[in-house]
């Protein structure tokens, strides 16, 4: 995994650290490290986090990743806030 031939243990640990850090923020339901740790996708609860808070959360998360983790290149942080309503006509 990764073009720089890092060991599998380091690779998995880096992905887990990204996901754990992201899940530590309030309102976060799920976090997924994708693309070999180059992107973190975070799903937040739409009742707990509004649009402004989602933008702030994204900035804060990127700053926390910069401050606490070592990683090659950039890490893209994406916060997903989604509300779905489904109704059936019979």
DSSP file (Angstrom, degrees, kcal/mol; ACC not computed):
  #  RESIDUE AA STRUCTURE BP1 BP2  ACC     N-H-->O    O-->H-N    N-H-->O    O-->H-N    TCO  KAPPA ALPHA  PHI   PSI    X-CA   Y-CA   Z-CA
    1    1 A X      >       0   0    0      0, 0.0     5,-0.5     0, 0.0     3,-0.1   0.000 360.0 360.0 360.0 130.5    0.0    0.0    0.0
    2    2 A X  T > 5 -     0   0    0      1,-0.1     3,-1.0     3,-0.1    34,-0.0   0.268 360.0-103.4  87.2 143.8    1.4    3.4   -0.9
    3    3 A X  T 3 5S+     0   0    0      1,-0.2    -1,-0.1     2,-0.1     0, 0.0   0.662 114.1  66.4 -75.8 -15.7    4.0    4.1   -3.5
    4    4 A X  T 3 5S-     0   0    0     -3,-0.1    -1,-0.2     1,-0.0    -2,-0.1   0.344 106.5-120.6 -92.4   8.6    6.7    4.7   -0.8
    5    5 A X  T < 5 +     0   0    0     -3,-1.0    -3,-0.1     1,-0.2    -2,-0.1   0.864  45.8 173.4  60.9  41.6    6.7    1.1    0.3
    6    6 A X      < -     0   0    0     -5,-0.5    -1,-0.2     1,-0.1    -2,-0.0  -0.446  40.0 -93.3 -74.3 157.0    5.7    1.7    3.9
    7    7 A X     >  -     0   0    0      1,-0.1     4,-2.2    -2,-0.1     5,-0.2  -0.282  29.2-115.7 -70.2 158.0    5.0   -1.4    5.9
    8    8 A X  H  > S+     0   0    0      1,-0.2     4,-2.7     2,-0.2     5,-0.2   0.869 114.6  55.6 -61.4 -38.0    1.5   -2.7    6.2
    9    9 A X  H  > S+     0   0    0      1,-0.2     4,-2.5     2,-0.2    -1,-0.2   0.923 109.0  45.8 -63.5 -44.4    1.4   -2.1    9.9
   10   10 A X  H  > S+     0   0    0      2,-0.2     4,-2.3     1,-0.2    -1,-0.2   0.899 113.0  51.5 -64.2 -40.0    2.3    1.6    9.5
   11   11 A X  H  X S+     0   0    0     -4,-2.2     4,-2.0     2,-0.2    -2,-0.2   0.943 113.0  43.1 -62.1 -49.9   -0.2    2.0    6.7
   12   12 A X  H  X S+     0   0    0     -4,-2.7     4,-2.5     1,-0.2    -2,-0.2   0.899 113.3  52.6 -65.2 -40.7   -3.1    0.5    8.8
   13   13 A X  H  X S+     0   0    0     -4,-2.5     4,-2.5    -5,-0.2    -1,-0.2   0.893 108.0  51.4 -62.9 -39.8   -2.1    2.4   11.9
   14   14 A X  H  X S+     0   0    0     -4,-2.3     4,-2.1     2,-0.2    -1,-0.2   0.916 110.9  47.8 -64.3 -42.6   -2.1    5.7    9.9
   15   15 A X  H  X S+     0   0    0     -4,-2.0     4,-2.2     1,-0.2    -2,-0.2   0.919 112.8  48.7 -63.5 -43.2   -5.6    5.0    8.6
   16   16 A X  H  X S+     0   0    0     -4,-2.5     4,-2.7     1,-0.2    -2,-0.2   0.887 109.5  52.5 -64.9 -38.7   -6.9    4.1   12.1
   17   17 A X  H  X S+     0   0    0     -4,-2.5     4,-2.5     2,-0.2     5,-0.2   0.908 109.2  49.7 -63.5 -41.8   -5.4    7.2   13.5
   18   18 A X  H  X S+     0   0    0     -4,-2.1     4,-2.2     2,-0.2    -2,-0.2   0.937 114.0  44.7 -60.9 -46.8   -7.1    9.4   10.9
   19   19 A X  H  X S+     0   0    0     -4,-2.2     4,-2.2     2,-0.2    -2,-0.2   0.897 113.8  49.5 -66.4 -40.5  -10.5    7.7   11.6
   20   20 A X  H  X S+     0   0    0     -4,-2.7     4,-0.9     2,-0.2    -2,-0.2   0.914 110.9  49.5 -65.5 -43.4  -10.0    7.9   15.4
   21   21 A X  H >< S+     0   0    0     -4,-2.5     3,-0.7     1,-0.2     4,-0.2   0.924 112.5  47.9 -61.3 -44.2   -9.1   11.5   15.3
   22   22 A X  H >< S+     0   0    0     -4,-2.2     3,-1.3     1,-0.2    -2,-0.2   0.886 108.2  54.1 -65.4 -39.2  -12.1   12.4   13.2
   23   23 A X  H 3< S+     0   0    0     -4,-2.2    -1,-0.2     1,-0.3    -2,-0.2   0.664  94.5  72.4 -70.4 -14.8  -14.5   10.4   15.4
   24   24 A X  T << S+     0   0    0     -4,-0.9    -1,-0.3    -3,-0.7     2,-0.2   0.585  78.1  92.9 -76.4  -9.6  -13.4   12.4   18.4
   25   25 A X  S X  S-     0   0    0     -3,-1.3     3,-1.4    -4,-0.2     2,-0.1  -0.592  88.5 -99.3 -85.3 147.2  -15.2   15.5   17.3
   26   26 A X  T 3  S+     0   0    0      1,-0.2     3,-0.1    -2,-0.2    -1,-0.1  -0.377 104.4  22.1 -67.7 141.0  -18.7   16.2   18.5
   27   27 A X  T 3  S+     0   0    0      1,-0.3    18,-2.5    -4,-0.1     2,-0.4   0.337  86.2 134.6  89.3  -6.4  -21.6   15.3   16.1
   28   28 A X  E <   +A   44   0A   0     -3,-1.4    -1,-0.3    16,-0.2    16,-0.3  -0.639  26.2 174.9 -81.7 127.2  -19.5   12.8   14.1
   29   29 A X  E     +     0   0A   0     14,-3.0     2,-0.3    -2,-0.4    15,-0.2   0.839  66.8   0.3 -94.9 -44.2  -21.3    9.5   13.4
   30   30 A X  E     -A   43   0A   0     13,-1.7    13,-2.7    -8,-0.1    -1,-0.4  -0.982  56.2-163.9-145.5 153.4  -18.8    7.8   11.1
   31   31 A X  E     -A   42   0A   0     -2,-0.3     2,-0.4    11,-0.2    11,-0.2  -0.997   5.5-169.6-140.8 138.9  -15.4    8.5    9.6
   32   32 A X  E     -A   41   0A   0      9,-2.7     9,-3.0    -2,-0.4     2,-0.6  -0.990  14.2-149.5-131.5 125.0  -13.7    6.7    6.8
   33   33 A X  E     +A   40   0A   0     -2,-0.4     2,-0.3     7,-0.2     7,-0.2  -0.846  32.7 174.3 -89.3 122.3  -10.1    7.0    5.6
   34   34 A X  E  >> +A   39   0A   0      5,-2.9     5,-1.7    -2,-0.6     4,-0.7  -0.771  45.4  37.6-126.4 169.4  -10.0    6.5    1.9
   35   35 A X  T >45S-     0   0    0     -2,-0.3     3,-1.3     1,-0.2    -1,-0.2   0.921 132.3 -52.8  53.9  52.1   -7.5    6.6   -1.0
   36   36 A X  T 345S-     0   0    0      1,-0.3    -1,-0.2    -3,-0.2    -2,-0.1   0.822 108.2 -51.5  57.7  35.2   -4.6    5.3    1.1
   37   37 A X  T 345S+     0   0    0     -3,-0.3    -1,-0.3     2,-0.3    -2,-0.2   0.580 112.7 114.6  82.2   9.6   -5.2    7.9    3.8
   38   38 A X  T <<5S+     0   0    0     -3,-1.3    38,-3.1    -4,-0.7     2,-0.3   0.577  78.7  35.6 -86.7  -9.9   -5.2   10.8    1.5
   39   39 A X  E   < -Ab  34  76A   0     -5,-1.7    -5,-2.9    36,-0.3     2,-0.5  -0.999  62.0-160.3-144.7 141.6   -8.8   11.6    2.2
   40   40 A X  E     -Ab  33  77A   0     36,-3.1    38,-2.9    -2,-0.3     2,-0.5  -0.990   9.1-161.9-120.6 123.6  -11.0   11.4    5.3
   41   41 A X  E     -Ab  32  78A   0     -9,-3.0    -9,-2.7    -2,-0.5     2,-0.5  -0.927   9.8-167.0-107.2 125.6  -14.8   11.4    4.8
   42   42 A X  E     -Ab  31  79A   0     36,-3.3    38,-3.7    -2,-0.5     2,-0.5  -0.946   9.6-155.9-119.3 127.2  -16.8   12.2    7.9
   43   43 A X  E     -Ab  30  80A   0    -13,-2.7   -14,-3.0    -2,-0.5   -13,-1.7  -0.900  17.6-168.3-102.4 124.0  -20.5   11.7    8.3
   44   44 A X  E     -Ab  28  81A   0     36,-2.5     2,-0.5    -2,-0.5    38,-0.5  -0.760  30.2-102.6-111.4 158.8  -22.2   14.0   10.8
   45   45 A X    >>  -     0   0    0    -18,-2.5     4,-2.0    -2,-0.3     3,-0.8  -0.684  26.3-148.0 -77.1 120.0  -25.6   13.9   12.4
   46   46 A X  T 34 S+     0   0    0     -2,-0.5    -1,-0.1    36,-0.4    37,-0.1   0.734  96.2  55.1 -66.8 -20.7  -27.7   16.6   10.7
   47   47 A X  T 34 S+     0   0    0      1,-0.1    -1,-0.2   -20,-0.1     3,-0.1   0.786 114.5  39.3 -79.0 -26.4  -29.7   17.3   13.9
   48   48 A X  T <4 S+     0   0    0     -3,-0.8     2,-0.5     1,-0.2    -2,-0.2   0.761 118.5  45.5 -90.9 -27.9  -26.5   18.0   15.9
   49   49 A X     <  -     0   0    0     -4,-2.0    -1,-0.2   -22,-0.2     2,-0.1  -0.968  67.9-161.0-125.6 121.4  -24.5   19.9   13.3
   50   50 A X     >  -     0   0    0     -2,-0.5     4,-2.2    -3,-0.1     5,-0.2  -0.293  42.2 -89.1 -89.0-177.1  -25.8   22.7   11.1
   51   51 A X  H  > S+     0   0    0      1,-0.2     4,-1.8     2,-0.2     5,-0.1   0.902 126.4  46.4 -62.8 -42.9  -24.2   23.9    7.8
   52   52 A X  H  > S+     0   0    0      1,-0.2     4,-2.3     2,-0.2    -1,-0.2   0.922 112.6  49.9 -65.6 -42.7  -21.9   26.5    9.5
   53   53 A X  H  > S+     0   0    0      1,-0.2     4,-2.9     2,-0.2    -1,-0.2   0.855 107.2  55.8 -64.4 -33.4  -20.8   24.1   12.2
   54   54 A X  H  X S+     0   0    0     -4,-2.2     4,-2.0     2,-0.2    -1,-0.2   0.910 108.7  46.9 -64.5 -41.7  -20.0   21.5    9.5
   55   55 A X  H  X S+     0   0    0     -4,-1.8     4,-2.0     2,-0.2    -2,-0.2   0.912 114.8  46.3 -65.5 -42.0  -17.7   24.0    7.7
   56   56 A X  H  X S+     0   0    0     -4,-2.3     4,-2.9     1,-0.2     5,-0.2   0.904 110.7  53.2 -66.2 -41.0  -16.1   24.9   11.0
   57   57 A X  H  X S+     0   0    0     -4,-2.9     4,-2.5     1,-0.2    -1,-0.2   0.891 107.4  51.9 -59.8 -40.7  -15.8   21.2   11.9
   58   58 A X  H  X S+     0   0    0     -4,-2.0     4,-2.1     2,-0.2    -1,-0.2   0.924 112.1  45.2 -63.1 -45.8  -14.0   20.6    8.6
   59   59 A X  H  X S+     0   0    0     -4,-2.0     4,-2.3     2,-0.2    -2,-0.2   0.926 114.3  48.8 -63.4 -45.0  -11.5   23.4    9.2
   60   60 A X  H  X S+     0   0    0     -4,-2.9     4,-2.3     1,-0.2    -2,-0.2   0.882 110.9  50.7 -63.2 -38.4  -10.9   22.3   12.8
   61   61 A X  H  X S+     0   0    0     -4,-2.5     4,-2.3    -5,-0.2    -1,-0.2   0.910 109.6  49.6 -66.9 -42.2  -10.4   18.7   11.8
   62   62 A X  H  X S+     0   0    0     -4,-2.1     4,-2.2     1,-0.2    -2,-0.2   0.903 111.9  49.2 -62.6 -41.0   -7.9   19.6    9.1
   63   63 A X  H  X S+     0   0    0     -4,-2.3     4,-2.2     1,-0.2    -2,-0.2   0.893 110.3  50.7 -65.5 -39.5   -6.0   21.7   11.6
   64   64 A X  H  X S+     0   0    0     -4,-2.3     4,-2.2     2,-0.2     5,-0.3   0.884 109.3  50.7 -66.6 -38.1   -6.0   18.8   14.1
   65   65 A X  H  X S+     0   0    0     -4,-2.3     4,-2.0     1,-0.2    -2,-0.2   0.922 111.3  48.7 -64.6 -43.4   -4.6   16.4   11.5
   66   66 A X  H  < S+     0   0    0     -4,-2.2    -2,-0.2     1,-0.2    -1,-0.2   0.898 115.9  44.1 -60.7 -40.5   -1.8   18.9   10.7
   67   67 A X  H  < S+     0   0    0     -4,-2.2    -2,-0.2    -5,-0.1    -1,-0.2   0.822 125.6  25.6 -77.4 -32.1   -0.9   19.3   14.3
   68   68 A X  H  < S+     0   0    0     -4,-2.2     2,-0.3    -5,-0.1    -3,-0.2   0.752 108.6  60.4-110.2 -26.5   -1.0   15.7   15.5
   69   69 A X     <  -     0   0    0     -4,-2.0     2,-0.5    -5,-0.3    -1,-0.0  -0.767  60.6-142.2-111.4 151.0   -0.4   13.3   12.7
   70   70 A X        +     0   0    0     -2,-0.3     2,-0.3    -3,-0.0    -4,-0.0  -0.930  35.6 154.4-106.0 134.0    2.5   12.7   10.3
   71   71 A X        -     0   0    0     -2,-0.5     2,-0.4     2,-0.1     4,-0.1  -0.989  44.8-105.6-155.6 150.5    1.6   11.8    6.8
   72   72 A X  S    S-     0   0    0     -2,-0.3     2,-0.1     2,-0.1    -2,-0.0  -0.688  83.0 -20.9 -82.1 134.0    3.0   12.1    3.3
   73   73 A X  S    S-     0   0    0     -2,-0.4     2,-0.3     2,-0.0    -2,-0.1  -0.397 106.3 -26.3  75.3-145.9    1.5   14.8    1.1
   74   74 A X        -     0   0    0     -2,-0.1     2,-0.5   -36,-0.0    -2,-0.1  -0.715  44.3-147.2-108.0 156.2   -2.0   16.2    1.8
   75   75 A X        -     0   0    0     -2,-0.3     2,-0.4    -4,-0.1   -36,-0.3  -0.987  14.9-147.7-122.6 120.1   -5.1   14.9    3.5
   76   76 A X  E     -b   39   0A   0    -38,-3.1   -36,-3.1    -2,-0.5     2,-0.5  -0.737   9.7-154.7 -87.4 129.9   -8.4   16.0    2.1
   77   77 A X  E     -b   40   0A   0     -2,-0.4     2,-0.5   -38,-0.2   -36,-0.2  -0.929  11.9-176.3-109.1 124.2  -11.2   16.3    4.7
   78   78 A X  E     -b   41   0A   0    -38,-2.9   -36,-3.3    -2,-0.5     2,-0.5  -0.982   8.8-160.8-122.3 123.7  -14.8   16.0    3.6
   79   79 A X  E     -b   42   0A   0     -2,-0.5     2,-0.5   -38,-0.2   -36,-0.2  -0.915   7.6-159.3-105.4 125.9  -17.7   16.5    6.0
   80   80 A X  E     +b   43   0A   0    -38,-3.7   -36,-2.5    -2,-0.5     2,-0.5  -0.914  13.0 176.9-108.5 123.0  -21.0   15.0    4.8
   81   81 A X  E     +b   44   0A   0     -2,-0.5     2,-0.4   -38,-0.2   -36,-0.1  -0.966  16.1 169.0-125.4 112.6  -24.2   16.3    6.3
   82   82 A X        -     0   0    0    -38,-0.5     2,-0.5    -2,-0.5   -36,-0.4  -0.976  23.5-167.3-134.9 136.6  -27.3   14.8    4.8
   83   83 A X        -     0   0    0     -2,-0.4     2,-0.4   -37,-0.1    -2,-0.0  -0.989  13.6-167.5-119.2 128.0  -31.0   14.7    5.6
   84   84 A X        -     0   0    0     -2,-0.5     2,-0.4     2,-0.0    -2,-0.0  -0.943   6.8-172.7-117.7 137.1  -33.1   12.1    3.7
   85   85 A X        -     0   0    0     -2,-0.4     2,-0.4     2,-0.0    -2,-0.0  -0.995   6.6-175.4-127.3 125.6  -36.9   12.1    3.7
   86   86 A X        +     0   0    0     -2,-0.4     2,-0.4     2,-0.0    -2,-0.0  -0.976   4.7 174.6-124.6 133.3  -38.7    9.2    2.1
   87   87 A X        -     0   0    0     -2,-0.4     2,-0.4     2,-0.0    -2,-0.0  -0.992  16.5-147.3-136.2 143.6  -42.4    8.9    1.6
   88   88 A X        -     0   0    0     -2,-0.4     2,-0.5     2,-0.0    -2,-0.0  -0.927   3.4-149.7-114.6 135.5  -44.4    6.2   -0.2
   89   89 A X              0   0    0     -2,-0.4    -2,-0.0     1,-0.1     0, 0.0  -0.889 360.0 360.0 -99.3 131.3  -47.7    6.7   -2.1
   90   90 A X              0   0    0     -2,-0.5    -1,-0.1     0, 0.0    -2,-0.0   0.404 360.0 360.0-111.4 360.0  -49.9    3.6   -2.1
